């Protein structure tokens, strides 16, 4: 049979990335992410995976974020026993993220059973911390730009994509064909991460993310945007709650807060990073200094570290997190998850949303169906832990902190090959972004395109 790719996720949605390559009588799975957001998407996480795990010969992960990796423990529980290839930094970050994802699932189930708000009795975790730890045993780290065999007849190469530490786009070679799966692409003007490397020449197809396919980032300096919203909230004695992914987004956010404090534009109020993994993630960024723009020698001292605010307090223990409920402002709390779908930030929002003096600051993409999207769109209330919580706090959003490149960055990357690809396949986007990106690919790059559909098998 002719080689093909089947879109098992991130097709007409921004999460659940899974792309199954069939070639040379082998199967290679690129990404194994969890769905987030709308209920019908989240329910897919509980269904058996739409593939036979035993038949998969190799798995590739472009980076560590859970919407690209969080389904891996389920894949392994259902029978996959082969290697999972990723970059070295991605392997290090997954050592934090996958066990933590299982722990969050267990905590959510425990809390649902305690409060009695689950429709299922008893509520069960999607998988456990132990499942996440077991998945780590199958990770195999590969250096950037070094070809390796994923399966017989299928060769792969990771190239830096600039999204977060360890992020890569993957080039696949099989049966005389060459394709690229972009994973998530970073921008070209990020303060911390370097931009993506150029697209290889003469590809048969490129699968490219379209998260910000219809939007351009606000090019005002990030620090101006942060100060504009945070300073007034602090002056009125409020607590600023910032939902942010512990890996990547929190690092960049702390970098900008530190610069604002050093310049005197932001007072030295307490900054609480309520994430068990944030400290460890910072240390990993320190060890991989060649992948980002920061001066590694500064990272050796917590006092001078540019990715810690001057008044940073790392909160690891659950009991210390609960104590923040009694905290009076002014203060800043940064906590995961970035779309307010789970994790400790849900408790902080539940506690802080009813009070007018507080501020909820959204600093990244908010997928449809998430609490973050509801807050962004001005909902008067949100449901948390079976309770309806009124939204009286101020809610604001800023651009420029996202680890994703915007539509200009994506077009620039697609046009970076001296010999353009034969076709562009648009994935990892909602309808608006996909349609906007398709118009730009067609009109500006003069390239044919295809918008991937969920469960579609596309011939290569």
N, C-alpha and C positions, 0 to 999 in steps of 0.2 A: 504494500500500500504506500501511496505517496505520503511524505511527512506532513504532519499537521500540528496545530496547537489548539487546545480546547480551553476556553475561558471559564474556569470554575469559581471565579470571584473577581472583584474589582472591575466588573463589566456593568456599566450604567450605575456604578456606585464607587465610593472612594475607599472602601475597606474590603477585607476578606481576600486579599490578593492570592490567587492560585492559578498558575498557567501550566497545563500539562502538555509537554512536547512528546510526540510520538514520531520516532525516526529510527531507521536501521534495526527495526524489530525490537526497539528498546523504548522505555518511558522515562522521561526526566521531568520532575516537578520543580518549576521555578516559583518560589514563595510558598508559604503555608500559613496564611494569616487568618485572624479572627474577623468576623463581621461585627460592625458597631453601628449604632444609630437606630434606624427604624426597626420596629418589632419584627416585621417579616424577614428582615436581614439577620437580626440576632438569632432568630429561630433556626436559621441554617446551621449555626454553630452546633446545635444539639442533634441534628440529623447525621446519619452515617455519611462519611465523606463520599462524594460522587466519583469515586475511583476505587480500584482494588489496590490497597496498600502493598500487598505482597508482590504485585506486578511492577511496582515502581522500582527502577534501577538506581536512581540517584536523585537527591534533592539539593537545590541551590537557594540560598537566601541572600538578597541584595543588601539588607541592613537589619538592625535589631528591633525596630518598632513592631509592636504586637499585631498591628493590622497586616503585617507581612510575615510574622513568625509565630503568633500565638496559637495557631492550630497544630503546631508540631507535636506537642504531647499527645493530642488526640490521634494524630496519624500513627504515632508509634504504638499507642495502646491498641489500635486497630490492626496492627500487624506489620508495620514497616520496620525493617531491621537493617537497612543499608546506611551508607554515609550521608551526612548533611554538610554540604560545603558552604563556607563563608569566609570572610576575611578574618584576620587575627583579632582586630579590634572588635568586630562584630561578635566573635566568640566570647571575648571578655565581657562585653555588655550583656549578652544573653545569659551569662552566668548570674547576673543580677535580675534580669527581666523575667525569664521563664519561671524560676521558682517563685518570684514575687507575684506573677500573674496567677499561679496556682493558689498561693496564699490568699490573694484577694478574692478568688472564687470561693474558697473555704469560708472566709470571713463574711462574705455576702450571704452565703447559705446559712451560716450560724446566726447572723443577725436577723435574717428573715424568719428563721424558726423561733428565735427569742421573741420577736415582736409580732409574729403571726400574720405577716402581710403577704406571704407567698401564696400563690394559687395551688402550689404543690405541697403535699405533706408526706414525708418531710422535704424541704427544699434541699437540693443536692448541688455540689459544685460541678462545674463543667469538667474540671480536672483538679488535681491537688498539687500542693508544693512538691510532694514526692514525685509526681508525674513530671513536673517541670524539671526537677533535678535529674531524673532518669534520661530525659531528652538530651541533656547536655553531653551525655556519654557518647552520642553519635555524631557530634560536631567535629568537623575536620577543617582546620584553618589552612587557607591558601593565600599566598602573597598576591598583591596586585600585579597585573601584566604578565603573569606566568601561566601559560596554557596547561590544562590538566584534563584528564578523561573523566567525565561524569558517568558515562556508561560506554559500552562497546560501540564505537562509531559516532559518539557524541562528545565533542571537545568544547571546553568552556574557558573563558578568560574574564577575570574581574578587572574593571577599570574604575578609578575614583569618580564618584558622582557628586561629591560636595554637599550631600544632604545632612548627615550627621557623621560622627566619628565611625569609621569603618564602612561607610556606605559605598556601594559600587553599582554600576550598571554592568550587566553580564552579556558578553558576546558568545554566541553559540554557533558551532560549526558542525555540520552533518550533511552527508549525501551531496556534497558540492554546494551547499547553501550556507549562508551566513546571516544570522539575525541578531538583533540586540533587544534585550528587555531592560528598560530604563530603571526599574525600581522607582525610587523617589529622587528627583533631581534637586540639587541646591541652586541658589542664585549665584550671580557673578560678583556681587558686591556685599557679601556677608562679612560682618566684623570678625567672626571666629573661623568659620570653615572656608576653605578655598573653593573656587568654582569648579564645575565639572570639567573633566578632560574632554577633548574633542571627540566627536563621533567618528568611528572608523569609516573608511571609504568603501563605497560600492556594495553596501548591504542589500540583501534581498528584501528585508523588512525590518522595521523598528517598531517595537511596542513602546509607546511613550505615555507617561502619566499626564493627566489633564486636570489635576486638582484645582489649580488656579487658571484653567484654560480660558476663562472668560474675564479674567481680572488682572489688573496691574497693581503692584504694590504702591503704597503711599511712599513717595521718595523723600518726604520730609525726614530729617534725622530721627532715628528711633528715640534718642534721648529727649528730643523736644516733645515727642508724642507722650512718652512716659511722664515727663514732668508736668505736662498740661493737665493730665488727669489725676495723677497721684498726689501732687502737692496740695491742691485744694481739699482733697479728702482728708489728708493728714492735718491740715490747718483746722478743720472742723472737728478734729478728735476722732476721726473714723478709723476703722480697720479696713485695709485694702486686701481683698482676697483675689489671688491670681491663680486660676487653674492652669497648670503647665506640666507637660511631660517631664518626668524626672531626668530623662536622658536627652540631651540636646537642648530643648527649649529652656529648661531651668538654668543650664550653664550659660547660655547667651544672655538670658535675662539678668542674672547676677553680674555678668560682665558690664552691662549697661548701667545697672543700679550703682555699681562701684564707681564708674566714671562720673555719674551724676553727684555722688557724695564727695568725691575727690575735688570736683569743681565747685562745690558749695551750692549746687542747684537743688539738692535733695538733702533734707536734714538727716542726721544720723539716728533715725528711729530704729527700733528693733526689726530685723528682717528674719522671720522664721521660715526655714525651709523644712516643711513637714513631710519628709519622704525618707523612708529607711534606706533607700538606695542612692540618694543624691550625693552623699559624701563619697561613697565608693565610685560613683560615676565620675566625680571630679578627679579622683586619683587616676582613673583610667585615662581621662583626657590628658593628664600630666604625662603619662607614660608614652603617649602617642603624639608627641609634639610635632613630628614631621608632617602630620596630616592637617594641621590647622595653623592659623596666623599668630597665635599667642607666643610670647617669649617664654620658653620652657624654664629658664633660670628663675623667673619670677614665681613660678608655680611651686617652688620648693618651700616657700615660707607662707603659711596661712595668713600672716599679717599683710604681706605684699601681694598675695595671690589675686590676679585680675579677674578671676571668676568666683570671687566671693565678695559680697558687700562688706563694708567696714564693720557692720554690726550684725553679721550673719550668725544665727543660732540654728544648728542642725538638730532636728528633732527626729529621733529614731524610735523611742519606746512609745507604745500605745498610750500608756498612762500620761506621758508628757504631752502627747497630742491632745488628749482630752482636757488637760489643764488650760490649753489655749482658748477653750470655750469661755473661761472666766477672764481672759485678757481684755483690758481696756485699751483704747487707742490713745495716741496714734501708733500704728504698727502696720507691718506688711506680712501677710502669710502667703507663701507660695506652696502649692500642694498639687499632687496628681489625683485624678487624671486630667489631661488637657482639655477634654470635651465634657468634663464633669459627669462621666458615665458611671464611674465607680471610684473606689479609693477614699482616702481621708478627706479630700476636698469636698466630697458630698456632705460630710458632717459639718465642715466649716461653712458651707453655703447655707445649710439648714439653720445654723446658728446666727449667721450674719445678714442674710437677705431681708429679714423683717425690719431692720433698722435703717432709717433714712440717711444717717451720717456716713454709712459704710459705702464702699465701692467694690464692685466686682469687675475686674479688668480681664478681658478676653484677649489673648495674645497669639492665637493660632487659628487654624481652620476648624470650623464647627460643622460636623457632618449633619445631614438631615436626620431628625429623630433623636438627637442627643439633647441633654439638658442645656448644653452650651448654645446650641442653635436656638432653642426656645428662648433663652435669656437674650440672645442677640436680637431676636425678632420682637422683643418687647412683651413677652408673656407676663400677665399680672400675677401668676402663681405657678409653682412647679411642684410636682409630686416627688417626695423623697421618703423612703422607708414607710410607705403606706400613708403618709401625711401630706396634706396640701399646705404648702408653705407660701405665704404672700411675698411678693417681690416689691419691697419698698426701697431697698438700697439702690444706689445709682449703678447702672450697668453701662460700661463703655468697652469699645474694642479698638485696638491699634493694629496697623500693618507694619511690615518690615521685620518682625521677629520670627516669622514662619521659616522653618527649615526648607520649605518648598520654594523653588523658583516660581516666578509669576509667568504670565503668558509670554512676555517679551523674552524672558530667560529660556523658556522652552523653544521658542522659535529660533533664538540665537544658537542653541545647542543643535537643533535639527539641521541648521544651515552650516554647521561647523565642519562638515565633511567636504573634502575637495571634490569627491565623486558622490553625488547625493544618493540616498537610498531609493530603491525602486518603489517602495510603498511604506506609508505610515499607518500603523494601527493604533487607535486611540483607546486607552484603558484608564482605569483609576480616576474616574471623574463622574460627577453628576451630570444630568442631561444638559443643563445650561452651559457648563464648562466644555463639555464634549462638542456641542454644536458650535460654540464660539471658536474653539481650537481648530475644528475641521475647516471652518471658513478661512482662517489664517493660513493653515497648511496649504490649502488649495490656491488662495489668491496671492499670497506672498512668496511661497516656496515653489508653487506650481507642481506640487507632488500629489499623486493619487493617495487617497486615504480610505480607511475602513473603521467604523465605530464598532467595537466588540460588543456582542450580546452575551448575556449570561447563559452558560452551558453550550454555546455555539462551538462547533468544530470548524476551524478555519484552515484550508489547505495552504501549505507552504511550497 
